[in-house]
């Protein structure tokens, strides 16, 4: 759903002297969640993702005179965060999935005895996602975020909705194949050892 | 998620965990505070601030004016004739004009420190101390003093006229002049050329 700036109650941002605390709090409350998850899906590092959210808001406030031209605020903000996160990821050395992140995500939903196996599973799935083609990977990660509709993902990536749906389909198929293949090879290894 | 292909359950769970990651604790407060700080720093100055500055500047100006008026009222300005009575050597070296103290001012307190002497002390001081003779001036100082007093440029006294002998070696374009700098005159020199005798070696 397209949300214009005026409809969000954040039209104050377009004013030159916008600095009211309640409005700033509203800005953070409305958009920090989706921006954080977009950044986290790229960076897999909570601290870096928080920095990206902060930087996104700063850019919005610095360029707020152009906000009146923005038709769809949330995908526009998400796109800023997405690009900032990609920039940061390019600057970082390639690294494996942060096991601390997986453990922290799992520990909230699983008892301690299952947490290790779940964390390992999460790391395996995300590693398979990382091996997908770039367009499929981006679409898959963004479409998993509940706050973003298919139309908003399409606006963020500057693609058509039908293209996004097609990429999601292909990404799921490829991910399924890779995970099945990985499972088969793992079973074969275990069988060979026996 | 839009699904036509059902993902494996573990993949769906992993993607959901990442996509629904909770925000770090205190992140909203940190973000809000940081943005507010930045906004305050970037915001144009409040219109009340210049008023405060203007008031402070006005107060400072009034204070300076009051101080200046009080100084003018208690200390007389040296008159033109007093400045004219300055010793010549003081005029040359730029020493300040002596202050005159009004007769009505008493000999005690700060007035005494400004040059009025107690009568008992004045009796024990030699006249030469109170009215010191002028320091002897050099010839150049006397000349400068004469220049300073004269409305026209004075001619140099005959006593400091010097003749500078220049030796003309007489070799055309490459003529060499030797100037005697032993006693240069600041005002006038006379050049005399004298053909050299013999070869230049």
Interface residues (C-beta under 8 A of the other chain):
Chain A: X16 X17 X18 X19 X21 X24 X25 X27 X28 X29 X32 X33 X36 X37 X40 X41 X44 X46 X47 X50 X53 X54 X57 X58 X61 X62 X105 X106 X108 X109 X118 X121 X122 X124 X125 X126 X128 X129 X140 X141 X143 X144 X145 X146 X150 X165 X168 X169 X172 X173 X175 X176 X179 X180
Chain B: X1 X2 X3 X4 X5 X7 X8 X10 X11 X13 X14 X15 X16 X17 X18 X19 X20 X21 X22 X23 X24 X27 X28 X30 X31 X32 X34 X35 X36 X38 X39 X40 X42 X43 X44
